[in-house]
Amino acid sequence: MIKTNYHTHSLYCDGKSTLKQMVQSAIEHDIKILGFSGHCMSPFSSSWHIPVNQIPDYIAEVKALKEKYKDKITILLGFEADYVKNITAPTRQFYKKFDPDFLIGSVHFVTVNGQTFGVDDSAESLKENAEKFTNNDYKKITCEYFYTQREMLKKPDFQIIGHPDLIRKNNGPLKMFTEKEDWYLKEIKATAKAIAKAGVIAEINTGAIARKKMDDVYPSLQFLELLNQQGVPVTFSGDCHNHQDIDCAWERALQAALKAGYTELAYLDEQGNTRFQKIYL
């Protein structure tokens, strides 16, 4: 199989490795297509997004590495672009001036009772915000998370949707919900349909495994089965923050895809076209 990974972070955002370290590790692990996807919420930034004034440096370095290593690996310039309603969105409108090869559309923030906070923060931070702003209404937070993704998917001007059930990351320590509850199943079914209608690729993300936040991939098996039923293509995503984890749990991601009924893995070529390959273990 052609090994690919489009979800890669670096020191420009919240990663632990340089872009060059990521490229060298990808080559060592026989990855043929590497997409850089620095956290971005253009025209704004935060402590874990690429600072606005460093975006030109990020772009220039990715392009330089693309040329330097062109005989060994295909490198694509991308962003993991946040969707925050009325603030920023993963669309060509927001990112046109950067001319990316691809965009990952992700939701990391929700707005509940007029307050915006992260669902990808630590369990302690999410617990504090839930107590402060929602009186511990985790169902409301979870429903808002999936609803926000469906809002993002109404104008799907990006290629890949990032970790579509990220809210699960803190479910272990916080016990926010069980994944068999009727309301939860309703949310992921509606979201699977929205992803299918949008025509984007869903990633099988192993980032939580690499960072020991959860011993499972995103999406869950039941979510993956729903995506497969809806005809949504999937691709591998390491959500890599450290060059040592560049292909973490690659085979486990493939096994999850096979269990859900998938026989093919999608990938983006150098021109941004979606292609498919058979899954082999």
Salt bridges, closest charged atoms under 4 A:
ASP14 OD1 - HIS39 NE2 3.47
ASP14 OD1 - HIS241 NE2 3.21
ASP30 OD1 - LYS32 NZ 2.99
GLU67 OE2 - LYS70 NZ 2.81
GLU80 OE1 - HIS7 NE2 2.89
GLU80 OE1 - HIS9 NE2 3.05
GLU80 OE1 - HIS39 ND1 3.29
GLU80 OE2 - HIS108 NE2 3.49
GLU80 OE2 - HIS163 NE2 3.12
ASP82 OD2 - HIS49 NE2 2.66
ASP82 OD1 - HIS108 ND1 2.74
ASP101 OD2 - LYS66 NZ 3.73
ASP120 OD1 - LYS169 NZ 2.81
GLU128 OE2 - LYS132 NZ 3.72
GLU151 OE1 - LYS85 NZ 3.83
GLU151 OE2 - LYS154 NZ 2.80
ASP165 OD2 - ARG168 NH1 3.13
GLU179 OE2 - ARG168 NE 3.12
GLU187 OE1 - ARG150 NH1 2.99
GLU203 OE1 - HIS7 ND1 2.96
ASP215 OD1 - ARG252 NH1 2.75
ASP216 OD2 - ARG168 NH2 2.71
ASP239 OD1 - HIS7 NE2 2.95
ASP239 OD1 - HIS9 NE2 3.36
ASP239 OD2 - ARG211 NH2 3.63
ASP239 OD1 - HIS241 ND1 3.83
ASP247 OD2 - LYS3 NZ 2.59
ASP269 OD2 - ARG275 NE 2.70
